[in-house]
Amino acid sequence: MPFIHVQTIEGLLDKDSKAELFKRLTDLFVEIEGKGRAAFREHIWIRIDEHPPEQWQLGHLKPTKEMIQILNEIDK
């Protein structure tokens, strides 16, 4: 029984994006770990945790809420 834990920056994923992520990750694990058996779908746990931008850092880059808002506007 796989447990998939996704951690992301708060505000990057909207409701539809999360639904798509749940679907695609589930499909991928059914295909690979479940060997294509549809019944395996019922054994896959997925959790998405969102954390405020100020709790993230990559090298010297520290995202801000304003950066996330700009990214979301670009995607529209």
mmCIF file of the N, C-alpha and C atoms, coordinates in Angstrom:
data_MODEL
# 
_entry.id   MODEL 
# 
loop_
_atom_site.group_PDB 
_atom_site.id 
_atom_site.type_symbol 
_atom_site.label_atom_id 
_atom_site.label_alt_id 
_atom_site.label_comp_id 
_atom_site.label_asym_id 
_atom_site.label_entity_id 
_atom_site.label_seq_id 
_atom_site.pdbx_PDB_ins_code 
_atom_site.Cartn_x 
_atom_site.Cartn_y 
_atom_site.Cartn_z 
_atom_site.occupancy 
_atom_site.B_iso_or_equiv 
_atom_site.pdbx_formal_charge 
_atom_site.auth_seq_id 
_atom_site.auth_comp_id 
_atom_site.auth_asym_id 
_atom_site.auth_atom_id 
_atom_site.pdbx_PDB_model_num 
ATOM 1   N N  . MET A 1 1  ? 0.849  -1.159 0.000   1.00 0.00 ? 1  MET A N  1 
ATOM 2   C CA . MET A 1 1  ? 0.000  0.000  0.000   1.00 0.00 ? 1  MET A CA 1 
ATOM 3   C C  . MET A 1 1  ? 0.904  1.234  0.000   1.00 0.00 ? 1  MET A C  1 
ATOM 4   N N  . PRO A 1 2  ? 0.998  1.937  -1.114  1.00 0.00 ? 2  PRO A N  1 
ATOM 5   C CA . PRO A 1 2  ? 1.846  3.128  -1.169  1.00 0.00 ? 2  PRO A CA 1 
ATOM 6   C C  . PRO A 1 2  ? 1.191  4.331  -0.501  1.00 0.00 ? 2  PRO A C  1 
ATOM 7   N N  . PHE A 1 3  ? 2.042  5.133  0.102   1.00 0.00 ? 3  PHE A N  1 
ATOM 8   C CA . PHE A 1 3  ? 1.614  6.404  0.676   1.00 0.00 ? 3  PHE A CA 1 
ATOM 9   C C  . PHE A 1 3  ? 2.444  7.478  -0.012  1.00 0.00 ? 3  PHE A C  1 
ATOM 10  N N  . ILE A 1 4  ? 1.795  8.309  -0.806  1.00 0.00 ? 4  ILE A N  1 
ATOM 11  C CA . ILE A 1 4  ? 2.469  9.344  -1.581  1.00 0.00 ? 4  ILE A CA 1 
ATOM 12  C C  . ILE A 1 4  ? 2.255  10.670 -0.866  1.00 0.00 ? 4  ILE A C  1 
ATOM 13  N N  . HIS A 1 5  ? 3.362  11.329 -0.527  1.00 0.00 ? 5  HIS A N  1 
ATOM 14  C CA . HIS A 1 5  ? 3.288  12.572 0.237   1.00 0.00 ? 5  HIS A CA 1 
ATOM 15  C C  . HIS A 1 5  ? 3.890  13.693 -0.604  1.00 0.00 ? 5  HIS A C  1 
ATOM 16  N N  . VAL A 1 6  ? 3.047  14.615 -1.032  1.00 0.00 ? 6  VAL A N  1 
ATOM 17  C CA . VAL A 1 6  ? 3.465  15.750 -1.850  1.00 0.00 ? 6  VAL A CA 1 
ATOM 18  C C  . VAL A 1 6  ? 3.502  16.983 -0.962  1.00 0.00 ? 6  VAL A C  1 
ATOM 19  N N  . GLN A 1 7  ? 4.622  17.678 -0.984  1.00 0.00 ? 7  GLN A N  1 
ATOM 20  C CA . GLN A 1 7  ? 4.728  18.936 -0.251  1.00 0.00 ? 7  GLN A CA 1 
ATOM 21  C C  . GLN A 1 7  ? 4.958  20.045 -1.265  1.00 0.00 ? 7  GLN A C  1 
ATOM 22  N N  . THR A 1 8  ? 4.203  21.118 -1.134  1.00 0.00 ? 8  THR A N  1 
ATOM 23  C CA . THR A 1 8  ? 4.283  22.203 -2.102  1.00 0.00 ? 8  THR A CA 1 
ATOM 24  C C  . THR A 1 8  ? 4.088  23.542 -1.408  1.00 0.00 ? 8  THR A C  1 
ATOM 25  N N  . ILE A 1 9  ? 4.339  24.590 -2.161  1.00 0.00 ? 9  ILE A N  1 
ATOM 26  C CA . ILE A 1 9  ? 4.163  25.936 -1.640  1.00 0.00 ? 9  ILE A CA 1 
ATOM 27  C C  . ILE A 1 9  ? 2.681  26.295 -1.688  1.00 0.00 ? 9  ILE A C  1 
ATOM 28  N N  . GLU A 1 10 ? 2.188  26.798 -0.580  1.00 0.00 ? 10 GLU A N  1 
ATOM 29  C CA . GLU A 1 10 ? 0.788  27.197 -0.471  1.00 0.00 ? 10 GLU A CA 1 
ATOM 30  C C  . GLU A 1 10 ? 0.426  28.204 -1.567  1.00 0.00 ? 10 GLU A C  1 
ATOM 31  N N  . GLY A 1 11 ? -0.682 27.912 -2.253  1.00 0.00 ? 11 GLY A N  1 
ATOM 32  C CA . GLY A 1 11 ? -1.175 28.824 -3.279  1.00 0.00 ? 11 GLY A CA 1 
ATOM 33  C C  . GLY A 1 11 ? -0.791 28.460 -4.697  1.00 0.00 ? 11 GLY A C  1 
ATOM 34  N N  . LEU A 1 12 ? 0.128  27.498 -4.877  1.00 0.00 ? 12 LEU A N  1 
ATOM 35  C CA . LEU A 1 12 ? 0.529  27.120 -6.237  1.00 0.00 ? 12 LEU A CA 1 
ATOM 36  C C  . LEU A 1 12 ? -0.507 26.254 -6.934  1.00 0.00 ? 12 LEU A C  1 
ATOM 37  N N  . LEU A 1 13 ? -1.195 25.412 -6.178  1.00 0.00 ? 13 LEU A N  1 
ATOM 38  C CA . LEU A 1 13 ? -2.158 24.486 -6.768  1.00 0.00 ? 13 LEU A CA 1 
ATOM 39  C C  . LEU A 1 13 ? -3.580 24.894 -6.410  1.00 0.00 ? 13 LEU A C  1 
ATOM 40  N N  . ASP A 1 14 ? -4.421 25.039 -7.425  1.00 0.00 ? 14 ASP A N  1 
ATOM 41  C CA . ASP A 1 14 ? -5.831 25.293 -7.148  1.00 0.00 ? 14 ASP A CA 1 
ATOM 42  C C  . ASP A 1 14 ? -6.550 23.947 -7.016  1.00 0.00 ? 14 ASP A C  1 
ATOM 43  N N  . LYS A 1 15 ? -7.841 23.990 -6.754  1.00 0.00 ? 15 LYS A N  1 
ATOM 44  C CA . LYS A 1 15 ? -8.634 22.774 -6.533  1.00 0.00 ? 15 LYS A CA 1 
ATOM 45  C C  . LYS A 1 15 ? -8.549 21.818 -7.724  1.00 0.00 ? 15 LYS A C  1 
ATOM 46  N N  . ASP A 1 16 ? -8.653 22.343 -8.947  1.00 0.00 ? 16 ASP A N  1 
ATOM 47  C CA . ASP A 1 16 ? -8.596 21.501 -10.145 1.00 0.00 ? 16 ASP A CA 1 
ATOM 48  C C  . ASP A 1 16 ? -7.216 20.878 -10.332 1.00 0.00 ? 16 ASP A C  1 
ATOM 49  N N  . SER A 1 17 ? -6.169 21.654 -10.049 1.00 0.00 ? 17 SER A N  1 
ATOM 50  C CA . SER A 1 17 ? -4.802 21.129 -10.175 1.00 0.00 ? 17 SER A CA 1 
ATOM 51  C C  . SER A 1 17 ? -4.560 19.998 -9.186  1.00 0.00 ? 17 SER A C  1 
ATOM 52  N N  . LYS A 1 18 ? -5.067 20.152 -7.974  1.00 0.00 ? 18 LYS A N  1 
ATOM 53  C CA . LYS A 1 18 ? -4.920 19.089 -6.973  1.00 0.00 ? 18 LYS A CA 1 
ATOM 54  C C  . LYS A 1 18 ? -5.663 17.832 -7.411  1.00 0.00 ? 18 LYS A C  1 
ATOM 55  N N  . ALA A 1 19 ? -6.864 17.993 -7.932  1.00 0.00 ? 19 ALA A N  1 
ATOM 56  C CA . ALA A 1 19 ? -7.640 16.845 -8.407  1.00 0.00 ? 19 ALA A CA 1 
ATOM 57  C C  . ALA A 1 19 ? -6.890 16.121 -9.524  1.00 0.00 ? 19 ALA A C  1 
ATOM 58  N N  . GLU A 1 20 ? -6.294 16.887 -10.424 1.00 0.00 ? 20 GLU A N  1 
ATOM 59  C CA . GLU A 1 20 ? -5.527 16.289 -11.526 1.00 0.00 ? 20 GLU A CA 1 
ATOM 60  C C  . GLU A 1 20 ? -4.286 15.573 -10.993 1.00 0.00 ? 20 GLU A C  1 
ATOM 61  N N  . LEU A 1 21 ? -3.631 16.161 -10.018 1.00 0.00 ? 21 LEU A N  1 
ATOM 62  C CA . LEU A 1 21 ? -2.455 15.535 -9.417  1.00 0.00 ? 21 LEU A CA 1 
ATOM 63  C C  . LEU A 1 21 ? -2.834 14.225 -8.733  1.00 0.00 ? 21 LEU A C  1 
ATOM 64  N N  . PHE A 1 22 ? -3.935 14.220 -7.969  1.00 0.00 ? 22 PHE A N  1 
ATOM 65  C CA . PHE A 1 22 ? -4.414 12.981 -7.346  1.00 0.00 ? 22 PHE A CA 1 
ATOM 66  C C  . PHE A 1 22 ? -4.665 11.908 -8.408  1.00 0.00 ? 22 PHE A C  1 
ATOM 67  N N  . LYS A 1 23 ? -5.348 12.280 -9.482  1.00 0.00 ? 23 LYS A N  1 
ATOM 68  C CA . LYS A 1 23 ? -5.693 11.321 -10.534 1.00 0.00 ? 23 LYS A CA 1 
ATOM 69  C C  . LYS A 1 23 ? -4.451 10.755 -11.203 1.00 0.00 ? 23 LYS A C  1 
ATOM 70  N N  . ARG A 1 24 ? -3.543 11.636 -11.610 1.00 0.00 ? 24 ARG A N  1 
ATOM 71  C CA . ARG A 1 24 ? -2.355 11.172 -12.340 1.00 0.00 ? 24 ARG A CA 1 
ATOM 72  C C  . ARG A 1 24 ? -1.417 10.342 -11.473 1.00 0.00 ? 24 ARG A C  1 
ATOM 73  N N  . LEU A 1 25 ? -1.227 10.751 -10.229 1.00 0.00 ? 25 LEU A N  1 
ATOM 74  C CA . LEU A 1 25 ? -0.375 9.957  -9.347  1.00 0.00 ? 25 LEU A CA 1 
ATOM 75  C C  . LEU A 1 25 ? -0.992 8.586  -9.100  1.00 0.00 ? 25 LEU A C  1 
ATOM 76  N N  . THR A 1 26 ? -2.292 8.553  -8.877  1.00 0.00 ? 26 THR A N  1 
ATOM 77  C CA . THR A 1 26 ? -2.978 7.278  -8.680  1.00 0.00 ? 26 THR A CA 1 
ATOM 78  C C  . THR A 1 26 ? -2.840 6.407  -9.916  1.00 0.00 ? 26 THR A C  1 
ATOM 79  N N  . ASP A 1 27 ? -3.099 6.964  -11.088 1.00 0.00 ? 27 ASP A N  1 
ATOM 80  C CA . ASP A 1 27 ? -2.972 6.203  -12.335 1.00 0.00 ? 27 ASP A CA 1 
ATOM 81  C C  . ASP A 1 27 ? -1.562 5.644  -12.506 1.00 0.00 ? 27 ASP A C  1 
ATOM 82  N N  . LEU A 1 28 ? -0.559 6.459  -12.188 1.00 0.00 ? 28 LEU A N  1 
ATOM 83  C CA . LEU A 1 28 ? 0.831  6.033  -12.332 1.00 0.00 ? 28 LEU A CA 1 
ATOM 84  C C  . LEU A 1 28 ? 1.152  4.860  -11.409 1.00 0.00 ? 28 LEU A C  1 
ATOM 85  N N  . PHE A 1 29 ? 0.697  4.935  -10.164 1.00 0.00 ? 29 PHE A N  1 
ATOM 86  C CA . PHE A 1 29 ? 0.978  3.855  -9.229  1.00 0.00 ? 29 PHE A CA 1 
ATOM 87  C C  . PHE A 1 29 ? 0.186  2.593  -9.555  1.00 0.00 ? 29 PHE A C  1 
ATOM 88  N N  . VAL A 1 30 ? -1.024 2.742  -10.072 1.00 0.00 ? 30 VAL A N  1 
ATOM 89  C CA . VAL A 1 30 ? -1.782 1.572  -10.525 1.00 0.00 ? 30 VAL A CA 1 
ATOM 90  C C  . VAL A 1 30 ? -1.014 0.882  -11.647 1.00 0.00 ? 30 VAL A C  1 
ATOM 91  N N  . GLU A 1 31 ? -0.508 1.665  -12.575 1.00 0.00 ? 31 GLU A N  1 
ATOM 92  C CA . GLU A 1 31 ? 0.221  1.112  -13.722 1.00 0.00 ? 31 GLU A CA 1 
ATOM 93  C C  . GLU A 1 31 ? 1.519  0.432  -13.302 1.00 0.00 ? 31 GLU A C  1 
ATOM 94  N N  . ILE A 1 32 ? 2.308  1.097  -12.450 1.00 0.00 ? 32 ILE A N  1 
ATOM 95  C CA . ILE A 1 32 ? 3.640  0.584  -12.128 1.00 0.00 ? 32 ILE A CA 1 
ATOM 96  C C  . ILE A 1 32 ? 3.618  -0.410 -10.970 1.00 0.00 ? 32 ILE A C  1 
ATOM 97  N N  . GLU A 1 33 ? 3.180  0.025  -9.804  1.00 0.00 ? 33 GLU A N  1 
ATOM 98  C CA . GLU A 1 33 ? 3.223  -0.854 -8.640  1.00 0.00 ? 33 GLU A CA 1 
ATOM 99  C C  . GLU A 1 33 ? 2.088  -1.871 -8.649  1.00 0.00 ? 33 GLU A C  1 
ATOM 100 N N  . GLY A 1 34 ? 0.921  -1.449 -9.143  1.00 0.00 ? 34 GLY A N  1 
ATOM 101 C CA . GLY A 1 34 ? -0.224 -2.347 -9.175  1.00 0.00 ? 34 GLY A CA 1 
ATOM 102 C C  . GLY A 1 34 ? -0.279 -3.226 -10.408 1.00 0.00 ? 34 GLY A C  1 
ATOM 103 N N  . LYS A 1 35 ? 0.723  -3.072 -11.283 1.00 0.00 ? 35 LYS A N  1 
ATOM 104 C CA . LYS A 1 35 ? 0.824  -3.873 -12.518 1.00 0.00 ? 35 LYS A CA 1 
ATOM 105 C C  . LYS A 1 35 ? -0.435 -3.779 -13.366 1.00 0.00 ? 35 LYS A C  1 
ATOM 106 N N  . GLY A 1 36 ? -1.090 -2.598 -13.306 1.00 0.00 ? 36 GLY A N  1 
ATOM 107 C CA . GLY A 1 36 ? -2.261 -2.365 -14.135 1.00 0.00 ? 36 GLY A CA 1 
ATOM 108 C C  . GLY A 1 36 ? -3.575 -2.863 -13.563 1.00 0.00 ? 36 GLY A C  1 
ATOM 109 N N  . ARG A 1 37 ? -3.537 -3.453 -12.380 1.00 0.00 ? 37 ARG A N  1 
ATOM 110 C CA . ARG A 1 37 ? -4.765 -3.972 -11.764 1.00 0.00 ? 37 ARG A CA 1 
ATOM 111 C C  . ARG A 1 37 ? -5.578 -2.817 -11.179 1.00 0.00 ? 37 ARG A C  1 
ATOM 112 N N  . ALA A 1 38 ? -6.772 -2.606 -11.699 1.00 0.00 ? 38 ALA A N  1 
ATOM 113 C CA . ALA A 1 38 ? -7.623 -1.489 -11.277 1.00 0.00 ? 38 ALA A CA 1 
ATOM 114 C C  . ALA A 1 38 ? -7.939 -1.537 -9.782  1.00 0.00 ? 38 ALA A C  1 
ATOM 115 N N  . ALA A 1 39 ? -8.060 -2.723 -9.220  1.00 0.00 ? 39 ALA A N  1 
ATOM 116 C CA . ALA A 1 39 ? -8.398 -2.861 -7.801  1.00 0.00 ? 39 ALA A CA 1 
ATOM 117 C C  . ALA A 1 39 ? -7.319 -2.274 -6.896  1.00 0.00 ? 39 ALA A C  1 
ATOM 118 N N  . PHE A 1 40 ? -6.102 -2.154 -7.418  1.00 0.00 ? 40 PHE A N  1 
ATOM 119 C CA . PHE A 1 40 ? -5.001 -1.593 -6.628  1.00 0.00 ? 40 PHE A CA 1 
ATOM 120 C C  . PHE A 1 40 ? -5.254 -0.128 -6.276  1.00 0.00 ? 40 PHE A C  1 
ATOM 121 N N  . ARG A 1 41 ? -6.064 0.536  -7.086  1.00 0.00 ? 41 ARG A N  1 
ATOM 122 C CA . ARG A 1 41 ? -6.390 1.956  -6.893  1.00 0.00 ? 41 ARG A CA 1 
ATOM 123 C C  . ARG A 1 41 ? -6.902 2.230  -5.468  1.00 0.00 ? 41 ARG A C  1 
ATOM 124 N N  . GLU A 1 42 ? -7.625 1.278  -4.904  1.00 0.00 ? 42 GLU A N  1 
ATOM 125 C CA . GLU A 1 42 ? -8.219 1.459  -3.578  1.00 0.00 ? 42 GLU A CA 1 
ATOM 126 C C  . GLU A 1 42 ? -7.197 1.422  -2.444  1.00 0.00 ? 42 GLU A C  1 
ATOM 127 N N  . HIS A 1 43 ? -5.952 1.094  -2.756  1.00 0.00 ? 43 HIS A N  1 
ATOM 128 C CA . HIS A 1 43 ? -4.919 0.953  -1.728  1.00 0.00 ? 43 HIS A CA 1 
ATOM 129 C C  . HIS A 1 43 ? -3.888 2.075  -1.769  1.00 0.00 ? 43 HIS A C  1 
ATOM 130 N N  . ILE A 1 44 ? -4.115 3.067  -2.593  1.00 0.00 ? 44 ILE A N  1 
ATOM 131 C CA . ILE A 1 44 ? -3.150 4.153  -2.758  1.00 0.00 ? 44 ILE A CA 1 
ATOM 132 C C  . ILE A 1 44 ? -3.579 5.357  -1.925  1.00 0.00 ? 44 ILE A C  1 
ATOM 133 N N  . TRP A 1 45 ? -2.701 5.769  -1.051  1.00 0.00 ? 45 TRP A N  1 
ATOM 134 C CA . TRP A 1 45 ? -2.925 6.954  -0.227  1.00 0.00 ? 45 TRP A CA 1 
ATOM 135 C C  . TRP A 1 45 ? -2.123 8.101  -0.820  1.00 0.00 ? 45 TRP A C  1 
ATOM 136 N N  . ILE A 1 46 ? -2.753 9.263  -0.944  1.00 0.00 ? 46 ILE A N  1 
ATOM 137 C CA . ILE A 1 46 ? -2.046 10.453 -1.415  1.00 0.00 ? 46 ILE A CA 1 
ATOM 138 C C  . ILE A 1 46 ? -2.394 11.605 -0.484  1.00 0.00 ? 46 ILE A C  1 
ATOM 139 N N  . ARG A 1 47 ? -1.368 12.325 -0.100  1.00 0.00 ? 47 ARG A N  1 
ATOM 140 C CA . ARG A 1 47 ? -1.559 13.486 0.781   1.00 0.00 ? 47 ARG A CA 1 
ATOM 141 C C  . ARG A 1 47 ? -0.809 14.673 0.183   1.00 0.00 ? 47 ARG A C  1 
ATOM 142 N N  . ILE A 1 48 ? -1.487 15.802 0.090   1.00 0.00 ? 48 ILE A N  1 
ATOM 143 C CA . ILE A 1 48 ? -0.851 17.031 -0.379  1.00 0.00 ? 48 ILE A CA 1 
ATOM 144 C C  . ILE A 1 48 ? -0.794 18.002 0.793   1.00 0.00 ? 48 ILE A C  1 
ATOM 145 N N  . ASP A 1 49 ? 0.409  18.364 1.175   1.00 0.00 ? 49 ASP A N  1 
ATOM 146 C CA . ASP A 1 49 ? 0.605  19.357 2.233   1.00 0.00 ? 49 ASP A CA 1 
ATOM 147 C C  . ASP A 1 49 ? 1.088  20.648 1.600   1.00 0.00 ? 49 ASP A C  1 
ATOM 148 N N  . GLU A 1 50 ? 0.443  21.731 1.971   1.00 0.00 ? 50 GLU A N  1 
ATOM 149 C CA . GLU A 1 50 ? 0.844  23.046 1.478   1.00 0.00 ? 50 GLU A CA 1 
ATOM 150 C C  . GLU A 1 50 ? 1.435  23.850 2.639   1.00 0.00 ? 50 GLU A C  1 
ATOM 151 N N  . HIS A 1 51 ? 2.566  24.478 2.368   1.00 0.00 ? 51 HIS A N  1 
ATOM 152 C CA . HIS A 1 51 ? 3.251  25.259 3.385   1.00 0.00 ? 51 HIS A CA 1 
ATOM 153 C C  . HIS A 1 51 ? 3.413  26.693 2.894   1.00 0.00 ? 51 HIS A C  1 
ATOM 154 N N  . PRO A 1 52 ? 3.328  27.664 3.803   1.00 0.00 ? 52 PRO A N  1 
ATOM 155 C CA . PRO A 1 52 ? 3.490  29.064 3.413   1.00 0.00 ? 52 PRO A CA 1 
ATOM 156 C C  . PRO A 1 52 ? 4.836  29.287 2.710   1.00 0.00 ? 52 PRO A C  1 
ATOM 157 N N  . PRO A 1 53 ? 4.874  30.212 1.748   1.00 0.00 ? 53 PRO A N  1 
ATOM 158 C CA . PRO A 1 53 ? 6.109  30.460 1.000   1.00 0.00 ? 53 PRO A CA 1 
ATOM 159 C C  . PRO A 1 53 ? 7.314  30.750 1.891   1.00 0.00 ? 53 PRO A C  1 
ATOM 160 N N  . GLU A 1 54 ? 7.099  31.438 3.002   1.00 0.00 ? 54 GLU A N  1 
ATOM 161 C CA . GLU A 1 54 ? 8.235  31.802 3.851   1.00 0.00 ? 54 GLU A CA 1 
ATOM 162 C C  . GLU A 1 54 ? 8.878  30.598 4.541   1.00 0.00 ? 54 GLU A C  1 
ATOM 163 N N  . GLN A 1 55 ? 8.272  29.419 4.417   1.00 0.00 ? 55 GLN A N  1 
ATOM 164 C CA . GLN A 1 55 ? 8.860  28.207 4.994   1.00 0.00 ? 55 GLN A CA 1 
ATOM 165 C C  . GLN A 1 55 ? 9.718  27.445 3.984   1.00 0.00 ? 55 GLN A C  1 
ATOM 166 N N  . TRP A 1 56 ? 9.931  28.022 2.806   1.00 0.00 ? 56 TRP A N  1 
ATOM 167 C CA . TRP A 1 56 ? 10.703 27.380 1.744   1.00 0.00 ? 56 TRP A CA 1 
ATOM 168 C C  . TRP A 1 56 ? 11.932 28.209 1.406   1.00 0.00 ? 56 TRP A C  1 
ATOM 169 N N  . GLN A 1 57 ? 12.971 27.514 0.971   1.00 0.00 ? 57 GLN A N  1 
ATOM 170 C CA . GLN A 1 57 ? 14.153 28.188 0.444   1.00 0.00 ? 57 GLN A CA 1 
ATOM 171 C C  . GLN A 1 57 ? 14.904 27.213 -0.447  1.00 0.00 ? 57 GLN A C  1 
ATOM 172 N N  . LEU A 1 58 ? 15.365 27.704 -1.590  1.00 0.00 ? 58 LEU A N  1 
ATOM 173 C CA . LEU A 1 58 ? 16.185 26.919 -2.510  1.00 0.00 ? 58 LEU A CA 1 
ATOM 174 C C  . LEU A 1 58 ? 17.424 27.748 -2.786  1.00 0.00 ? 58 LEU A C  1 
ATOM 175 N N  . GLY A 1 59 ? 18.540 27.341 -2.212  1.00 0.00 ? 59 GLY A N  1 
ATOM 176 C CA . GLY A 1 59 ? 19.735 28.161 -2.327  1.00 0.00 ? 59 GLY A CA 1 
ATOM 177 C C  . GLY A 1 59 ? 19.458 29.516 -1.700  1.00 0.00 ? 59 GLY A C  1 
ATOM 178 N N  . HIS A 1 60 ? 19.643 30.556 -2.476  1.00 0.00 ? 60 HIS A N  1 
ATOM 179 C CA . HIS A 1 60 ? 19.378 31.906 -1.977  1.00 0.00 ? 60 HIS A CA 1 
ATOM 180 C C  . HIS A 1 60 ? 17.960 32.380 -2.291  1.00 0.00 ? 60 HIS A C  1 
ATOM 181 N N  . LEU A 1 61 ? 17.203 31.577 -3.032  1.00 0.00 ? 61 LEU A N  1 
ATOM 182 C CA . LEU A 1 61 ? 15.852 31.965 -3.436  1.00 0.00 ? 61 LEU A CA 1 
ATOM 183 C C  . LEU A 1 61 ? 14.849 31.670 -2.322  1.00 0.00 ? 61 LEU A C  1 
ATOM 184 N N  . LYS A 1 62 ? 14.134 32.698 -1.924  1.00 0.00 ? 62 LYS A N  1 
ATOM 185 C CA . LYS A 1 62 ? 13.074 32.554 -0.929  1.00 0.00 ? 62 LYS A CA 1 
ATOM 186 C C  . LYS A 1 62 ? 11.783 33.067 -1.557  1.00 0.00 ? 62 LYS A C  1 
ATOM 187 N N  . PRO A 1 63 ? 10.847 32.169 -1.878  1.00 0.00 ? 63 PRO A N  1 
ATOM 188 C CA . PRO A 1 63 ? 9.593  32.620 -2.487  1.00 0.00 ? 63 PRO A CA 1 
ATOM 189 C C  . PRO A 1 63 ? 8.770  33.454 -1.512  1.00 0.00 ? 63 PRO A C  1 
ATOM 190 N N  . THR A 1 64 ? 7.959  34.329 -2.077  1.00 0.00 ? 64 THR A N  1 
ATOM 191 C CA . THR A 1 64 ? 7.063  35.165 -1.279  1.00 0.00 ? 64 THR A CA 1 
ATOM 192 C C  . THR A 1 64 ? 5.634  34.957 -1.759  1.00 0.00 ? 64 THR A C  1 
ATOM 193 N N  . LYS A 1 65 ? 4.669  35.401 -0.981  1.00 0.00 ? 65 LYS A N  1 
ATOM 194 C CA . LYS A 1 65 ? 3.266  35.311 -1.385  1.00 0.00 ? 65 LYS A CA 1 
ATOM 195 C C  . LYS A 1 65 ? 3.036  36.098 -2.667  1.00 0.00 ? 65 LYS A C  1 
ATOM 196 N N  . GLU A 1 66 ? 3.747  37.224 -2.804  1.00 0.00 ? 66 GLU A N  1 
ATOM 197 C CA . GLU A 1 66 ? 3.610  38.040 -4.012  1.00 0.00 ? 66 GLU A CA 1 
ATOM 198 C C  . GLU A 1 66 ? 4.095  37.283 -5.246  1.00 0.00 ? 66 GLU A C  1 
ATOM 199 N N  . MET A 1 67 ? 5.183  36.526 -5.108  1.00 0.00 ? 67 MET A N  1 
ATOM 200 C CA . MET A 1 67 ? 5.684  35.713 -6.228  1.00 0.00 ? 67 MET A CA 1 
ATOM 201 C C  . MET A 1 67 ? 4.645  34.676 -6.649  1.00 0.00 ? 67 MET A C  1 
ATOM 202 N N  . ILE A 1 68 ? 4.013  34.047 -5.668  1.00 0.00 ? 68 ILE A N  1 
ATOM 203 C CA . ILE A 1 68 ? 3.005  33.024 -5.945  1.00 0.00 ? 68 ILE A CA 1 
ATOM 204 C C  . ILE A 1 68 ? 1.820  33.656 -6.667  1.00 0.00 ? 68 ILE A C  1 
ATOM 205 N N  . GLN A 1 69 ? 1.401  34.838 -6.236  1.00 0.00 ? 69 GLN A N  1 
ATOM 206 C CA . GLN A 1 69 ? 0.293  35.533 -6.897  1.00 0.00 ? 69 GLN A CA 1 
ATOM 207 C C  . GLN A 1 69 ? 0.643  35.845 -8.347  1.00 0.00 ? 69 GLN A C  1 
ATOM 208 N N  . ILE A 1 70 ? 1.865  36.287 -8.600  1.00 0.00 ? 70 ILE A N  1 
ATOM 209 C CA . ILE A 1 70 ? 2.302  36.588 -9.969  1.00 0.00 ? 70 ILE A CA 1 
ATOM 210 C C  . ILE A 1 70 ? 2.288  35.323 -10.815 1.00 0.00 ? 70 ILE A C  1 
ATOM 211 N N  . LEU A 1 71 ? 2.805  34.225 -10.278 1.00 0.00 ? 71 LEU A N  1 
ATOM 212 C CA . LEU A 1 71 ? 2.802  32.954 -11.016 1.00 0.00 ? 71 LEU A CA 1 
ATOM 213 C C  . LEU A 1 71 ? 1.382  32.520 -11.348 1.00 0.00 ? 71 LEU A C  1 
ATOM 214 N N  . ASN A 1 72 ? 0.474  32.678 -10.405 1.00 0.00 ? 72 ASN A N  1 
ATOM 215 C CA . ASN A 1 72 ? -0.917 32.294 -10.644 1.00 0.00 ? 72 ASN A CA 1 
ATOM 216 C C  . ASN A 1 72 ? -1.563 33.169 -11.712 1.00 0.00 ? 72 ASN A C  1 
ATOM 217 N N  . GLU A 1 73 ? -1.214 34.437 -11.772 1.00 0.00 ? 73 GLU A N  1 
ATOM 218 C CA . GLU A 1 73 ? -1.749 35.334 -12.800 1.00 0.00 ? 73 GLU A CA 1 
ATOM 219 C C  . GLU A 1 73 ? -1.217 34.962 -14.180 1.00 0.00 ? 73 GLU A C  1 
ATOM 220 N N  . ILE A 1 74 ? 0.037  34.560 -14.257 1.00 0.00 ? 74 ILE A N  1 
ATOM 221 C CA . ILE A 1 74 ? 0.640  34.160 -15.534 1.00 0.00 ? 74 ILE A CA 1 
ATOM 222 C C  . ILE A 1 74 ? -0.072 32.938 -16.098 1.00 0.00 ? 74 ILE A C  1 
ATOM 223 N N  . ASP A 1 75 ? -0.452 32.007 -15.232 1.00 0.00 ? 75 ASP A N  1 
ATOM 224 C CA . ASP A 1 75 ? -1.087 30.757 -15.661 1.00 0.00 ? 75 ASP A CA 1 
ATOM 225 C C  . ASP A 1 75 ? -2.525 30.936 -16.127 1.00 0.00 ? 75 ASP A C  1 
ATOM 226 N N  . LYS A 1 76 ? -3.132 32.093 -15.878 1.00 0.00 ? 76 LYS A N  1 
ATOM 227 C CA . LYS A 1 76 ? -4.549 32.279 -16.238 1.00 0.00 ? 76 LYS A CA 1 
ATOM 228 C C  . LYS A 1 76 ? -4.720 32.611 -17.670 1.00 0.00 ? 76 LYS A C  1 
# 
